[in-house]
Amino acid sequence: MPAVKENHARPPIPGAIRNLFHALAGGIVLPLNQIRHGLLGYTNPRTFPLSEVDRAAAYDRQVVIRWLEHLESTPADGTLLRGKRVLELGPGDNLGVGVIMLAMGAATYTAVDVHPLVGSVPDELYETIFQTLETDGHPENRIADARRALDLCREGEESAIRYVCRPDFDLTSLGENSIDLIVSQAAFEHFSDVGKTIGELGKLTAPGGRFVAEIDLKTHTRWIRDVDPLNIYRYPAWFYDRFKFNGSPNRVRPDEYVRHLELAGWRNIQVFSTESLTEEYVARVRPHLTGSFRSREARMNDLVVTIVAEHG
């Protein structure tokens, strides 16, 4: 069992009036978000800017540590990553995770995304990551190899770090049995066709390959998510889909992820709740949710989960 603590969210427990207010507020915000996205596009996947280089570097490092913990490994144990071909889905605004994983022993790192967000990363961010790797005691030759791979990738040359941006998010071009470890951080909830993506992963992952993904199931509008984290589940599909845009939360729940993974040939599937709501809170909100989100199978207590699986 991974040594990862579960956090408990504590939003105010709503009564009838607050439930009604949250439904009305979210219903107004949905079309406004669609308009904002249409005007500005998708530019910032995090809640803080890359200019906060220390914070961004620490975030990348912590993401890798959490993945390894869920895979029942430790950052100091390079055996899990050694020689592995790693694929990250939705890397966001920098390639720091790839640098870290190469320094930990990975053979290659490929990042696939829909939005081209890594073109203007401050050099200071990567330098901070390299300094952290040195402080953590990773081998100098691996750090040097990671630095060289990053430089080649940023110059558009063939490298152990590869960045692929595809608006159609087609993974089949990577080739069958070409990946040993799939990782993802707060990205799966944005994929428009989770079943298709997981099906493609099943084809390109080598036998014995591993999968670890942290998935943020909450409402993403920042001021609503703190007081009404289940807001996006209040609306019927016809209304929610009317105001969707590329990158909207897909509202896929943990039980559906498990079903898609099973169909694609994954086994030993485990779902770890890393942030959850109390039973009292969910009991007050559940009657105001729509359709299948009222069922116990939907696991509405879960706000953030990490899913781990093995292939073949």
C-alpha positions as CSV (number, residue, x, y, z in Angstrom):
1,M,0.0,0.0,0.0
2,P,1.6,3.3,-1.0
3,A,2.4,5.7,1.8
4,V,0.3,8.6,0.5
5,K,-2.0,10.5,2.9
6,E,-5.6,11.2,2.0
7,N,-6.7,14.9,2.4
8,H,-10.2,15.7,3.4
9,A,-11.9,18.8,1.9
10,R,-14.1,20.8,4.2
11,P,-16.4,23.0,2.2
12,P,-19.4,24.4,4.1
13,I,-22.2,21.9,4.3
14,P,-25.1,23.3,2.2
15,G,-28.7,23.5,3.0
16,A,-31.5,23.9,0.5
17,I,-30.9,27.6,-0.1
18,R,-27.2,27.2,-0.6
19,N,-27.7,24.3,-2.9
20,L,-30.0,26.4,-5.0
21,F,-27.6,29.3,-5.0
22,H,-24.7,27.0,-6.1
23,A,-26.7,25.6,-9.0
24,L,-27.7,29.1,-10.2
25,A,-24.1,30.4,-9.9
26,G,-22.5,27.5,-11.7
27,G,-25.2,27.7,-14.4
28,I,-24.1,31.3,-15.1
29,V,-20.4,30.5,-14.9
30,L,-20.5,27.7,-17.5
31,P,-21.4,29.9,-20.5
32,L,-19.0,32.7,-19.2
33,N,-16.2,30.2,-19.1
34,Q,-17.0,29.1,-22.6
35,I,-16.8,32.7,-23.9
36,R,-13.6,33.3,-22.0
37,H,-12.0,30.2,-23.4
38,G,-13.1,31.2,-26.9
39,L,-11.5,34.6,-26.6
40,L,-8.3,33.7,-24.7
41,G,-7.7,30.0,-25.4
42,Y,-6.0,27.6,-23.0
43,T,-2.9,29.3,-21.6
44,N,-2.3,28.5,-18.0
45,P,-2.9,24.9,-16.7
46,R,-1.7,25.8,-13.2
47,T,-3.0,28.1,-10.5
48,F,0.4,30.0,-10.4
49,P,2.6,31.4,-13.2
50,L,5.9,29.8,-14.4
51,S,7.7,32.9,-13.3
52,E,7.5,31.5,-9.7
53,V,10.3,29.2,-10.7
54,D,11.0,27.7,-7.2
55,R,7.3,26.8,-6.8
56,A,7.1,25.4,-10.3
57,A,10.2,23.3,-9.8
58,A,9.0,22.0,-6.5
59,Y,5.7,21.1,-8.0
60,D,7.3,19.0,-10.8
61,R,9.5,17.2,-8.3
62,Q,6.6,16.5,-6.0
63,V,4.5,15.1,-8.9
64,V,7.2,12.5,-9.7
65,I,7.6,11.6,-6.0
66,R,3.8,11.0,-5.7
67,W,3.8,8.8,-8.8
68,L,6.6,6.7,-7.5
69,E,5.0,6.4,-4.1
70,H,1.8,5.1,-5.7
71,L,3.9,2.7,-7.7
72,E,5.3,1.5,-4.4
73,S,8.7,2.8,-5.1
74,T,10.8,5.7,-3.7
75,P,12.6,8.6,-5.4
76,A,16.0,7.2,-4.3
77,D,15.2,3.8,-5.9
78,G,16.1,4.0,-9.5
79,T,15.1,0.5,-10.4
80,L,11.5,1.3,-11.3
81,L,12.5,4.0,-13.8
82,R,15.8,2.5,-15.0
83,G,15.8,2.0,-18.7
84,K,12.0,2.7,-18.9
85,R,10.4,4.4,-21.9
86,V,8.1,6.9,-20.2
87,L,5.0,8.6,-21.7
88,E,3.4,11.6,-20.0
89,L,-0.1,12.6,-21.2
90,G,-0.8,16.3,-20.8
91,P,2.5,17.7,-19.5
92,G,1.2,21.2,-19.2
93,D,3.5,24.2,-19.4
94,N,7.0,22.7,-19.1
95,L,9.1,19.6,-19.4
96,G,10.5,19.5,-15.9
97,V,9.0,16.1,-15.2
98,G,10.8,14.6,-18.1
99,V,14.1,16.1,-17.0
100,I,13.6,14.7,-13.5
101,M,12.7,11.2,-14.7
102,L,15.7,11.0,-17.1
103,A,18.0,12.0,-14.2
104,M,16.4,9.2,-12.2
105,G,17.2,6.6,-14.8
106,A,14.5,6.6,-17.5
107,A,15.7,5.8,-21.0
108,T,13.3,8.2,-22.8
109,Y,10.5,10.6,-22.0
110,T,7.8,11.4,-24.5
111,A,5.1,14.1,-23.7
112,V,1.9,14.4,-25.7
113,D,-0.4,17.3,-25.4
114,V,-3.2,19.1,-27.4
115,H,-2.0,22.6,-26.5
116,P,1.5,23.9,-27.3
117,L,2.4,25.3,-23.9
118,V,6.1,24.6,-23.4
119,G,7.6,27.0,-25.9
120,S,8.3,29.9,-23.5
121,V,9.6,28.3,-20.4
122,P,12.0,30.5,-18.4
123,D,15.6,29.1,-18.4
124,E,15.6,29.8,-14.7
125,L,13.0,27.1,-14.1
126,Y,15.1,24.3,-15.7
127,E,18.2,25.5,-13.9
128,T,16.4,25.4,-10.6
129,I,15.4,21.8,-11.4
130,F,18.9,20.8,-12.3
131,Q,20.2,22.4,-9.0
132,T,17.6,20.4,-7.1
133,L,18.6,17.2,-8.8
134,E,22.2,17.8,-7.7
135,T,21.1,18.6,-4.2
136,D,19.1,15.4,-4.1
137,G,22.3,13.4,-5.0
138,H,21.3,12.1,-8.4
139,P,24.3,10.9,-10.5
140,E,26.1,13.6,-12.3
141,N,26.2,11.7,-15.6
142,R,22.5,11.3,-15.6
143,I,21.9,14.9,-14.8
144,A,24.3,15.8,-17.7
145,D,22.4,13.5,-20.0
146,A,19.1,15.0,-19.0
147,R,20.4,18.5,-19.6
148,R,21.7,17.5,-23.1
149,A,18.4,15.9,-23.9
150,L,16.5,19.0,-22.9
151,D,18.7,21.3,-24.9
152,L,18.3,19.1,-28.1
153,C,14.5,18.9,-27.6
154,R,14.2,22.7,-27.2
155,E,16.3,23.1,-30.4
156,G,13.9,20.8,-32.3
157,E,16.5,18.0,-32.6
158,E,16.0,14.2,-32.0
159,S,16.4,13.6,-28.3
160,A,15.7,11.3,-25.3
161,I,13.1,14.0,-24.5
162,R,10.3,14.3,-27.1
163,Y,7.5,16.7,-27.1
164,V,4.5,15.9,-29.4
165,C,1.6,18.4,-29.8
166,R,-1.4,17.0,-31.6
167,P,-4.8,18.7,-31.7
168,D,-6.4,15.3,-32.3
169,F,-4.5,13.7,-29.4
170,D,-3.8,10.6,-31.5
171,L,-1.4,8.3,-29.7
172,T,-1.2,5.6,-32.3
173,S,1.8,7.2,-34.1
174,L,4.0,6.3,-31.1
175,G,4.0,2.6,-32.2
176,E,2.9,-0.6,-30.5
177,N,4.9,-1.8,-27.5
178,S,6.8,1.5,-27.5
179,I,6.1,2.6,-23.9
180,D,6.9,1.0,-20.5
181,L,5.4,3.6,-18.1
182,I,2.5,5.9,-18.6
183,V,2.1,8.9,-16.2
184,S,-0.3,11.8,-16.1
185,Q,-1.0,14.6,-13.7
186,A,-4.4,16.4,-13.6
187,A,-4.9,15.9,-17.3
188,F,-7.2,12.9,-17.8
189,E,-10.2,14.9,-16.6
190,H,-9.8,17.1,-19.6
191,F,-9.7,14.4,-22.3
192,S,-12.7,14.5,-24.5
193,D,-12.8,10.7,-25.2
194,V,-11.3,8.8,-22.3
195,G,-12.3,5.4,-23.7
196,K,-10.5,6.1,-27.0
197,T,-7.3,7.4,-25.2
198,I,-7.1,4.4,-22.8
199,G,-7.8,2.0,-25.7
200,E,-4.8,3.5,-27.6
201,L,-2.7,3.2,-24.5
202,G,-3.4,-0.5,-24.3
203,K,-1.9,-0.9,-27.8
204,L,1.3,1.1,-27.4
205,T,2.2,-0.2,-23.9
206,A,4.6,-3.1,-23.7
207,P,3.5,-6.2,-21.7
208,G,4.1,-5.6,-18.0
209,G,4.0,-1.8,-18.5
210,R,2.6,0.4,-15.7
211,F,0.1,3.2,-15.5
212,V,-0.2,5.9,-12.9
213,A,-2.5,9.0,-13.2
214,E,-3.7,11.5,-10.7
215,I,-7.1,12.8,-11.8
216,D,-8.8,15.9,-10.5
217,L,-12.5,15.2,-10.4
218,K,-13.5,18.6,-8.9
219,T,-15.2,21.6,-10.5
220,H,-12.3,23.6,-12.0
221,T,-13.6,27.1,-11.8
222,R,-11.4,28.4,-9.0
223,W,-13.7,30.3,-6.8
224,I,-16.6,27.8,-7.0
225,R,-14.5,24.7,-6.5
226,D,-13.6,25.7,-2.9
227,V,-17.3,26.1,-1.8
228,D,-19.0,23.7,-4.2
229,P,-16.5,21.2,-5.5
230,L,-19.3,19.0,-7.1
231,N,-20.8,21.9,-9.0
232,I,-20.3,20.5,-12.5
233,Y,-22.3,17.4,-11.5
234,R,-25.4,19.4,-10.8
235,Y,-26.4,19.8,-14.5
236,P,-28.0,17.4,-17.0
237,A,-25.8,16.4,-20.0
238,W,-27.7,18.5,-22.5
239,F,-27.1,21.6,-20.5
240,Y,-23.5,20.9,-19.5
241,D,-22.5,19.8,-23.0
242,R,-24.0,23.0,-24.5
243,F,-21.3,25.0,-22.9
244,K,-18.3,22.7,-23.2
245,F,-15.1,23.7,-24.8
246,N,-11.8,22.0,-25.5
247,G,-10.5,21.2,-22.1
248,S,-13.7,21.3,-20.1
249,P,-13.9,18.7,-17.3
250,N,-15.3,15.5,-18.8
251,R,-17.2,14.4,-15.6
252,V,-15.9,10.9,-16.0
253,R,-15.9,9.2,-12.6
254,P,-13.5,6.6,-11.1
255,D,-15.8,3.6,-11.9
256,E,-15.8,4.5,-15.6
257,Y,-12.0,4.8,-15.7
258,V,-11.7,1.3,-14.2
259,R,-14.1,0.0,-16.8
260,H,-12.2,1.5,-19.7
261,L,-8.9,0.2,-18.3
262,E,-10.3,-3.3,-18.0
263,L,-11.5,-3.3,-21.5
264,A,-8.1,-2.2,-22.8
265,G,-6.3,-5.2,-21.1
266,W,-5.1,-3.6,-17.9
267,R,-5.1,-5.5,-14.6
268,N,-4.4,-5.0,-10.9
269,I,-6.2,-1.7,-11.2
270,Q,-6.3,0.3,-7.9
271,V,-8.0,3.5,-7.2
272,F,-6.6,5.6,-4.4
273,S,-8.5,8.6,-3.1
274,T,-6.1,11.4,-2.3
275,E,-8.7,14.1,-1.6
276,S,-12.3,13.4,-0.5
277,L,-15.5,14.8,0.9
278,T,-17.2,13.7,4.1
279,E,-20.2,11.5,3.9
280,E,-22.3,14.3,5.6
281,Y,-21.4,16.7,2.8
282,V,-22.2,14.3,0.0
283,A,-25.5,13.3,1.6
284,R,-26.6,16.9,1.5
285,V,-25.5,17.5,-2.1
286,R,-26.4,14.1,-3.7
287,P,-30.1,14.8,-4.1
288,H,-29.2,17.9,-6.1
289,L,-26.9,16.2,-8.5
290,T,-28.1,14.9,-11.9
291,G,-28.6,11.4,-13.2
292,S,-26.0,8.8,-12.5
293,F,-24.0,11.1,-10.3
294,R,-26.5,10.3,-7.5
295,S,-25.5,6.7,-7.4
296,R,-23.1,5.1,-4.9
297,E,-21.0,3.6,-7.8
298,A,-20.1,7.1,-8.9
299,R,-18.0,7.6,-5.7
300,M,-18.9,11.2,-5.3
301,N,-16.9,11.4,-2.1
302,D,-13.7,11.3,-4.3
303,L,-12.4,14.7,-5.4
304,V,-8.9,13.6,-6.5
305,V,-7.9,10.1,-7.2
306,T,-4.7,8.3,-8.3
307,I,-5.2,5.2,-10.5
308,V,-2.5,2.6,-10.8
309,A,-2.6,-0.4,-13.2
310,E,-0.5,-3.0,-14.9
311,H,-0.7,-4.0,-18.6
312,G,-1.0,-7.5,-20.0
